[in-house]
Amino acid sequence: MSDDSRSSLNHEEAYAQLGALALGALDPAEEQSVLMHAEGCAECSAELAVMREVAAGMPENPSGGVMEPERSRAIRASLVERAGRSATSAPPVNYWRTFSIAATIAIAALGTALYREYSERAALSNAVAARAAVTDSLERVLREKTDQLAAITGRDVRVVELSSSGVRAPSARMFWDRATNRWTIYAHGLSQLAPGRAYELWLVTADTKIPAGTFKPASDGTATFTATYTLAPLELKAIAVTEEPESGVPAPTGPIVLLGTADAI
């Protein structure tokens, strides 16, 4: 063996990097330096040839992160055969260096398999979380729909029809669940409001007009609004909707948009 005078590496340094060279893990400057030494060193040149042969047997993209069984057996047989041939003619270090490449291949394959398993588990975890979020959302919608259905179909629910006069007049229906003191109004044909304005719901008794909250219509003129207020069945005389400031007022100030009497209930 002899060192090439053109290389800045001595024999031990170059020999230690032959595996990395065979696997393409060196930068161009390092690769050139090791190659320059190997050109003038018979031992390094032979060792590099063995390592390149083993590295060439590695699949570039092992499916599933694991080498195919046939390829794995072929590489192992080649390594064992070469190790047997060189046992009597080459220093022991060559035998172990050759098998170090096999170990590198095994570690790389194992690392790829573990990374793929981790990625698949992460993807599965994300999918489960997304599915749970969708399930929670659907359950929430179902609860809301169930509550709405109960609010308009319960045994103690009473209905008040609200209407208005004029062309394309809005209309509404109030469902009063006297068992839960829940008021639910469904309105149609409502006009869009100026900024800072809203519709306000009023529960009218013989003595006062009770503000029950404000709401705004959707772009199609529909609106659903729910309020909770305790009121004796015989106290209610009418239900009204007026246009008011967005924050609401304690007593009506704007025009009546919808009105319905409660005499029938």
Secondary structure in CASP SS format (residue, H / E / C, confidence):
PFRMAT SS
TARGET T0000
AUTHOR 0000-0000-0000
METHOD secondary structure of the structure
MODEL  1
M C 1.00
S C 1.00
D C 1.00
D C 1.00
S C 1.00
R C 1.00
S C 1.00
S C 1.00
L C 1.00
N C 1.00
H H 1.00
E H 1.00
E H 1.00
A H 1.00
Y H 1.00
A H 1.00
Q C 1.00
L H 1.00
G H 1.00
A H 1.00
L H 1.00
A H 1.00
L C 1.00
G C 1.00
A C 1.00
L C 1.00
D C 1.00
P H 1.00
A H 1.00
E H 1.00
E H 1.00
Q H 1.00
S H 1.00
V H 1.00
L H 1.00
M H 1.00
H H 1.00
A H 1.00
E H 1.00
G C 1.00
C C 1.00
A H 1.00
E H 1.00
C H 1.00
S H 1.00
A H 1.00
E H 1.00
L H 1.00
A H 1.00
V H 1.00
M H 1.00
R H 1.00
E H 1.00
V H 1.00
A H 1.00
A H 1.00
G C 1.00
M C 1.00
P C 1.00
E C 1.00
N C 1.00
P C 1.00
S H 1.00
G H 1.00
G H 1.00
V C 1.00
M C 1.00
E C 1.00
P H 1.00
E H 1.00
R H 1.00
S H 1.00
R H 1.00
A H 1.00
I H 1.00
R H 1.00
A H 1.00
S H 1.00
L H 1.00
V H 1.00
E H 1.00
R H 1.00
A H 1.00
G H 1.00
R H 1.00
S H 1.00
A C 1.00
T C 1.00
S C 1.00
A C 1.00
P C 1.00
P H 1.00
V H 1.00
N H 1.00
Y H 1.00
W H 1.00
R H 1.00
T H 1.00
F H 1.00
S H 1.00
I H 1.00
A H 1.00
A H 1.00
T H 1.00
I H 1.00
A H 1.00
I H 1.00
A H 1.00
A H 1.00
L H 1.00
G H 1.00
T H 1.00
A H 1.00
L H 1.00
Y H 1.00
R H 1.00
E H 1.00
Y H 1.00
S H 1.00
E H 1.00
R H 1.00
A H 1.00
A H 1.00
L H 1.00
S H 1.00
N H 1.00
A H 1.00
V H 1.00
A H 1.00
A H 1.00
R H 1.00
A H 1.00
A H 1.00
V H 1.00
T H 1.00
D H 1.00
S H 1.00
L H 1.00
E H 1.00
R H 1.00
V H 1.00
L H 1.00
R H 1.00
E H 1.00
K H 1.00
T H 1.00
D H 1.00
Q H 1.00
L H 1.00
A H 1.00
A H 1.00
I H 1.00
T H 1.00
G C 1.00
R C 1.00
D C 1.00
V E 1.00
R E 1.00
V E 1.00
V E 1.00
E E 1.00
L E 1.00
S E 1.00
S C 1.00
S C 1.00
G C 1.00
V C 1.00
R C 1.00
A C 1.00
P C 1.00
S E 1.00
A E 1.00
R E 1.00
M E 1.00
F E 1.00
W E 1.00
D E 1.00
R C 1.00
A C 1.00
T C 1.00
N C 1.00
R E 1.00
W E 1.00
T E 1.00
I E 1.00
Y E 1.00
A E 1.00
H E 1.00
G C 1.00
L C 1.00
S C 1.00
Q C 1.00
L C 1.00
A C 1.00
P C 1.00
G C 1.00
R E 1.00
A E 1.00
Y E 1.00
E E 1.00
L E 1.00
W E 1.00
L E 1.00
V E 1.00
T C 1.00
A C 1.00
D C 1.00
T C 1.00
K E 1.00
I E 1.00
P E 1.00
A E 1.00
G E 1.00
T E 1.00
F E 1.00
K C 1.00
P C 1.00
A C 1.00
S C 1.00
D C 1.00
G C 1.00
T C 1.00
A E 1.00
T E 1.00
F E 1.00
T E 1.00
A E 1.00
T E 1.00
Y C 1.00
T C 1.00
L C 1.00
A C 1.00
P C 1.00
L C 1.00
E C 1.00
L C 1.00
K C 1.00
A E 1.00
I E 1.00
A E 1.00
V E 1.00
T E 1.00
E E 1.00
E E 1.00
P E 1.00
E C 1.00
S C 1.00
G C 1.00
V C 1.00
P C 1.00
A C 1.00
P C 1.00
T C 1.00
G C 1.00
P C 1.00
I E 1.00
V E 1.00
L E 1.00
L E 1.00
G E 1.00
T E 1.00
A C 1.00
D C 1.00
A C 1.00
I C 1.00
END
